[in-house]
Amino acid sequence: MTTSPATAAQAPARTAAIWAALDPLVAAGAPLQVLDLGGGSGMFAVPLAALGHQVTVVDPSADALATLHRRAATAGAGDRVRGVQGDGDRMLTALPSGALFDLVLCHFVLEVVDEPASTLQQLASALRPGGQLSLAVANRAGAVLGRAISGHPVEARALLADRDPAPARSAPAHRRFDPAELLALLTGAGLEPGEWHGVAVVADLLGASSGADPDALRALELALAGVSPYRDVATGLHVLATRPTAG
């Protein structure tokens, strides 16, 4: 296995907390069978394949999957990435019957599927016993704060009450979650969640024009990701959950 091209110490600041959780699983040891639901163009899939893991990406976008294969080929990992076009609510129908994975990624997908609980149950059934699910979702508190400091207090209050912040638009509103909801969904799917962390605690608030040193910002994100009250207002929430072994 090669050295990771996207460890927590090298990843963009806004995803550093997710990589910090994944690194112990993926940076050493035997190659894993990985499923990335909604993995798109391969932000996580390509670095994982470059480490030697076999990665299957299920995504509804044919264009994103084409980009995924180009990026994987450029990284020299084209033979370790498989793209499957499929809908998140019925992802198991796009996979071989009985396929089991060591690691499943579901990053910012539950916001848009029809039934988050059903999607998580499907993902749990796709894990081998002892396998782990990496779940990241949009954080309601972070969305409220983000709308407020962007000058949209009415939308911030709507989000605080779990309402659509812009009901006049044609597209359905994305869901947001709080930590208690996230953990309840995981346990309801028969999984054992670990400690949750904040994703992009300050990175999204600063913006690209802030001039902040990338290494210092990444180090700050990692320091804040597991500490309340800072993690409570992050853009996203992340947790690793395990499928219990039999018996």
C-alpha positions in Angstrom: 0.0 0.0 0.0 1.3 3.4 -0.9 1.4 6.6 1.2 -2.0 8.4 1.3 -2.3 11.3 -1.0 -5.1 12.8 1.2 -4.5 12.1 4.8 -5.8 14.5 7.5 -2.5 16.3 7.5 -2.8 16.9 3.7 -6.5 17.1 2.9 -8.3 20.4 2.4 -9.2 22.0 5.7 -13.0 21.4 5.2 -12.6 17.7 4.9 -9.7 17.2 7.2 -11.9 15.8 10.1 -13.4 13.2 7.8 -9.9 12.0 6.7 -8.7 12.0 10.3 -11.4 9.5 11.1 -10.7 7.4 8.0 -6.9 7.4 8.1 -6.6 4.6 10.8 -8.8 2.4 8.6 -7.3 3.0 5.2 -3.7 4.1 5.5 -2.2 0.7 6.3 -3.2 -2.9 6.2 -4.9 -5.1 3.7 -6.8 -3.5 0.8 -10.5 -2.9 1.6 -13.6 -3.3 -0.5 -15.1 0.2 -0.4 -18.5 1.5 -1.5 -18.9 5.2 -2.0 -22.6 6.2 -2.3 -23.0 9.5 -4.1 -19.2 9.7 -4.6 -19.5 11.7 -7.8 -16.2 12.5 -9.4 -14.1 10.8 -6.8 -13.1 13.3 -4.1 -12.7 10.3 -1.7 -12.7 7.4 -4.1 -9.6 8.3 -6.1 -7.3 8.8 -3.1 -8.6 5.6 -1.5 -8.0 3.7 -4.8 -4.5 5.2 -4.9 -3.9 3.6 -1.5 -4.7 0.2 -3.1 -8.3 -0.2 -2.0 -11.0 -1.4 -4.4 -13.7 1.3 -4.6 -17.2 1.1 -6.1 -18.9 4.5 -6.6 -22.7 4.6 -7.0 -23.9 8.0 -8.3 -26.8 9.2 -10.4 -24.7 11.4 -12.7 -23.1 9.8 -15.8 -21.0 13.0 -16.2 -19.6 12.7 -12.6 -18.8 9.0 -13.2 -16.9 9.8 -16.4 -14.9 12.4 -14.5 -14.3 9.8 -11.8 -12.8 7.3 -14.3 -10.6 10.0 -15.8 -9.2 11.1 -12.4 -8.6 7.5 -11.4 -6.7 6.8 -14.6 -4.6 9.9 -14.2 -3.8 8.8 -10.6 -2.8 5.3 -11.8 -5.7 3.7 -10.0 -8.1 3.1 -12.9 -8.2 -0.6 -12.3 -9.3 -0.1 -8.7 -12.3 2.1 -9.3 -15.7 1.0 -10.6 -18.5 3.5 -11.3 -22.1 2.4 -11.2 -24.9 4.7 -12.2 -27.7 4.4 -9.6 -30.1 6.2 -7.4 -29.3 6.6 -3.7 -32.7 5.4 -2.6 -32.3 2.1 -4.5 -28.6 1.7 -4.6 -28.5 -2.0 -3.8 -30.3 -2.8 -7.0 -27.3 -1.4 -8.9 -24.8 -3.7 -7.1 -24.2 -7.4 -7.5 -26.5 -9.5 -5.3 -25.0 -10.2 -1.9 -22.1 -7.8 -2.3 -20.5 -6.8 1.0 -18.1 -4.1 1.8 -15.5 -3.4 4.5 -16.1 0.4 4.4 -19.1 2.4 3.1 -19.0 6.1 2.5 -22.2 8.1 2.6 -21.2 11.8 2.6 -23.9 14.5 2.2 -26.4 12.1 0.6 -29.1 11.7 3.3 -30.1 15.3 2.7 -31.6 14.5 -0.7 -32.8 10.9 -0.6 -36.5 10.1 -0.2 -36.2 8.0 3.0 -32.9 8.5 5.0 -33.8 5.7 7.4 -34.4 3.3 4.5 -31.1 4.3 2.8 -29.2 3.7 6.0 -30.7 0.3 6.5 -29.7 -0.6 2.9 -26.2 0.6 3.6 -26.0 -1.4 6.9 -27.0 -4.5 5.0 -24.2 -3.9 2.5 -21.6 -3.9 5.2 -19.8 -7.1 6.3 -20.1 -7.8 10.0 -17.5 -5.5 11.7 -17.5 -3.2 8.6 -17.8 0.5 9.1 -20.0 3.3 7.7 -18.5 6.8 7.3 -21.5 9.1 7.4 -21.4 12.9 6.9 -24.5 15.2 6.8 -25.4 18.8 6.8 -25.6 20.3 10.3 -28.8 22.3 11.1 -27.0 24.6 13.6 -24.2 25.3 11.1 -26.8 26.1 8.4 -28.6 28.5 10.7 -25.3 30.3 11.6 -24.2 30.4 8.0 -27.5 32.0 6.8 -27.4 34.5 9.7 -23.9 35.8 9.0 -24.6 35.9 5.3 -27.3 38.5 6.0 -30.4 36.2 5.7 -32.0 36.3 9.2 -35.4 35.2 7.9 -34.0 32.1 6.3 -31.9 31.4 9.4 -35.1 31.5 11.6 -36.8 29.1 9.1 -33.9 26.7 9.4 -34.0 26.9 13.1 -37.6 25.7 13.1 -36.7 23.0 10.5 -38.6 24.7 7.8 -37.7 25.3 4.1 -35.7 28.6 4.1 -36.9 29.4 0.5 -40.3 27.8 0.0 -40.9 29.7 -3.3 -38.2 27.8 -5.2 -39.1 24.8 -7.3 -36.5 22.4 -6.0 -37.2 20.5 -2.7 -35.4 21.7 0.4 -32.4 19.8 1.5 -32.7 18.2 5.0 -30.4 19.2 7.8 -29.7 17.1 10.9 -28.6 17.6 14.5 -26.3 15.1 16.3 -29.2 13.4 18.2 -31.1 12.8 15.0 -28.0 11.4 13.3 -27.2 9.0 16.1 -30.8 7.8 16.3 -30.8 7.1 12.6 -27.7 5.0 12.9 -28.9 3.0 15.8 -32.2 2.5 14.1 -30.4 0.9 11.2 -28.7 -1.5 13.6 -25.3 0.2 13.6 -23.1 1.2 16.5 -22.1 4.8 16.1 -18.8 6.2 17.5 -18.2 9.8 18.6 -19.4 12.5 16.2 -17.3 15.3 14.9 -17.8 18.6 13.2 -16.9 19.1 9.6 -15.8 22.5 8.4 -16.1 24.2 11.7 -14.6 27.5 10.5 -13.4 26.8 6.9 -16.7 27.7 5.3 -17.1 30.8 7.4 -13.7 32.2 6.3 -14.0 31.6 2.6 -11.3 31.3 0.0 -10.4 35.0 0.1 -9.5 35.1 3.8 -5.8 34.6 3.2 -5.5 32.1 6.1 -2.6 29.8 6.0 -3.9 26.4 4.7 -1.8 24.4 7.1 -2.8 26.5 10.1 -6.4 26.4 9.1 -6.3 22.6 8.7 -4.7 22.2 12.1 -7.4 24.4 13.7 -10.2 22.4 12.0 -8.7 19.2 13.5 -8.4 20.8 16.9 -12.0 22.0 16.9 -13.7 19.0 15.2 -14.2 17.0 18.4 -14.7 19.8 20.9 -18.0 21.4 21.9 -19.3 24.1 21.5 -17.2 24.6 18.3 -18.2 21.3 16.6 -21.9 22.0 17.3 -22.0 24.9 14.8 -19.9 23.2 12.0 -21.2 23.0 8.5 -21.4 19.3 8.7 -21.5 16.3 11.1 -19.5 13.2 10.7 -19.5 9.8 12.5 -18.1 6.4 12.0 -20.5 3.6 12.7 -19.9 -0.2 12.9 -22.1 -3.1 11.9 -22.0 -5.5 14.9 -20.4 -8.9 14.4 -22.7 -11.9 14.8 -23.2 -13.0 18.3 
